[in-house]
Amino acid sequence: MPNDSFTPGVVPGRLEPETYQEQFSDLHPPLDAHEALVAADRCYFCHDAPCITACPTEIDIPLFIRQIATGTPDAAAKTILTQNIMGGMCARVCPTEELCEQACVRELAEGKPVLIGQLQRYATDHLQQQDIHPFSRAPSTGQKVAVVGAGPAGLSCAHRLAMLGHDVVVYDARPKAGGLNEYGIATYKTTDGFAQAEVDWLLKIGGIEIHYGKALGPDLSLDALRDGFDAVFLGMGLGGVNALGVAGDGKEGVLDAVNFIADLRQASDVASVPVGRDVVVIGGGMTAVDAAVQAKLLGALNVTLVYRRGRDRMNASVFEQDLAAAKGVRIVTHAVPTAVLGNGAVREIEFAYVDAAMQPTGQTLRLAADQVFKAIGQTFAGDGMPALENGKIKVDAAGRTALEGVWAGGDCASGGDDLTVTAVAEGRDAALDIHAHLTGKAG
Amino acid sequence: MADLKSDFVGIKSPNPFWLASAPPTDKEYNVRRAFEAGWGGVVWKTLGLDPHVVNVNGPRYGAIWGADRRLLGLNNIELITDRPLQTNLDEIKVVKRDYPDRAMVVSLMVPCEEEPWKFILPKVEDTGADGVELNFGCPHGMSERGMGSAVGQVPQYIEMVTRWVKANTRMPVIVKLTPNITDIKKPAEAAMRGGADAVSLINTINSITSVDLDLFAPEPTIDGKGAHGGYCGPAVKPIALNMVAEIARTPEMAHLPISGIGGITTWRDAAEFMALGARNVQVCTAAMTYGFKIVQEMISGLSEYMDEKGMTSVDNLVRRAVPNVTDWQHLNLNYVAKAKINQDLCISCGRCFAACEDTSHQAISMSEDRVFEVIDAECVACNLCVNVCPVEDCITMEAMAPGLVDPRTGKVVEPDYANWTTHPNNPAAKAAE
């Protein structure tokens, strides 16, 4: 083995080949049938259950759990997928500890919620692994809708529109569909090519055509889409990454965390992905944790996640923070970068400690770094868009933009958290509004 | 530690926990293991005449389960012993010789004629056994041949056979009753008239545990067919408790000793049977589920309970609850209670609300922020909310003090006892005036 964790610089292959397999395996191995029954039995079947309210897609959780408990996981899957066509991915990546499982009355009672996420995965996997698609299309309406972006919002919208009898053409800038499901989520959260399998399964509804390598702007114009289709749904991601804005932030080795995560997901062999010996991740969200944990899993000797505020302000959930700590990531809080040092490539990065009011305390910290990942937020980038609000496309509750005949949802649209599940809900709801509009039933 | 010594119709055992006549007491090997584990006595699995019966060669048991496959009910289609009579008699003799302090009762089932009883009873006496139990309960297989519950369902037969047995042995005679009847008091009285020293109950209940929805056949399924079996285990305990109580509270039978059987799984179950009139208990399904070691928990648990209550002998516990078993018509209609929800314990699941709103008296309110409260003006104290609440002691039934006004009826809660027999709505009460 030429490299190990002590090898200086940014190099691939720090671990034994079989170790990678272990490191990047499923974070939560699936429940087996008996485990699922035991977990399902813990559900109290609450009246007007708080978990449903806490779910952005409002899945009828007590009902699907009861369907699992009574030996009908495929019926459970249909309950889930009716509300959330990406229930399989959401079961894997939703911050359930902050959504349904936080609302679970057993979390309140004993600090041990029903394993809603894992049960959802059990049901959806059970159905999808048999390659059953439980939905079918309504008779054709003859209407055509363009969807820009084949991420969770776009595909959710496309599926619902196709179900309702519309023909859908989806355009995506990347060579694969899935959006962040395919490019933006830690490898250990969605193993075995699940993102693509889910897209393939979703497309079984029929009536959805996808064109890859087509981005709004260079390849497509919104005006042309509006002319050529009866309605347009915009479901793009966030193209811009915030800069550090400090001296030396252009040095070699200062990278965007989102690209690192995408490279790992797209690598045919994760061992080929180079990683530094001393890695510093700047940021406090899910992307920061995904990058930090995976840098550690790749065999980096030291990984430090640095966040400008306290842990309680981090966007990453406590579960994610604990996961990072358990994998050996050091979390430093109340520090902002002031300079990236190094001769050509980064060697060190300097931080100033700040107080709660973000005022410098006068103390500083220097960390050795041969790789720095920026995860300090992304921005929506695009010209010729409908009116914006706080840097994102302004939409109303039904997903309508300021432009007639154009809807938007997901990360590019205002409102809601930037979560997969929120994007799915927004795509679905926009589809329903588009349908109402196209069929003359709009309110 | 309380003294658990038991004397049941003169049969002494170090504790009141016996193994019932069933697969666990089928042969010497099992019974020796049971006695080593600490069981106070056994009722040896039912002997019959040679040629011995045969059993099916497929599944004998069916079950229903709770969460995590906790076994709640078991059903069986096993018959009486399927070994030669002499083999059993020889084994009983050596086991009794080796464990003289343990109770050894032998269950018997022979055709409904006096001769077979005259034949078998001396052979049992010769083993040194302490007593016999007449199996008038087995509901499957043997009943088709005119034995078991076929006898137990006809009080005259019970009386007749009991009389024959008493006339032909010096051993104490326990009559085991079937629950597959309409009034348990009738067979119990028949046994008493026949001279029985005691009754034991319940035997198993006719049952089909489930249906295979692919084969369309009852479980357990033998080559595509199933026959009803005898149901036992924790699920039958409430039925057994009632039948024991029915006998115990009948004045004419107040002194008829009862050996309680039916779903006894823990010391607490045993104590409940004894409080309702059983002088000892017999266990089967719990041992078949967990093995013989459970008796250690039963011994320690009952001892601890008796110590707490200051009871020095199991006789102090027997029948303690019998005076409080009454008929509905004698319940105090002036007693008024209301449900009370402890908001500190409430986890806001809303099950009480769903139950009350959908299926009861609309006496629980739900606020926007999921606070559930009892509406006293609607609450009839039915207890359903208490029963469905997943949190122990979160909802309780609180009696209203006399003198207060029940907001549901607008009437003052009366301090005096008054029951249906004198209630103005009772036509019979008016007729008596």
Interface residues (C-beta under 8 A of the other chain):
Chain A: H34 L37 V38 D41 R42 Y44 F45 C46 H47 D48 A49 P50 V105 R106 L108 A109
Chain B: A67 D68 R69 I347 S348 C349 G350 R351 F353 A354 M366 R370 P390 V391
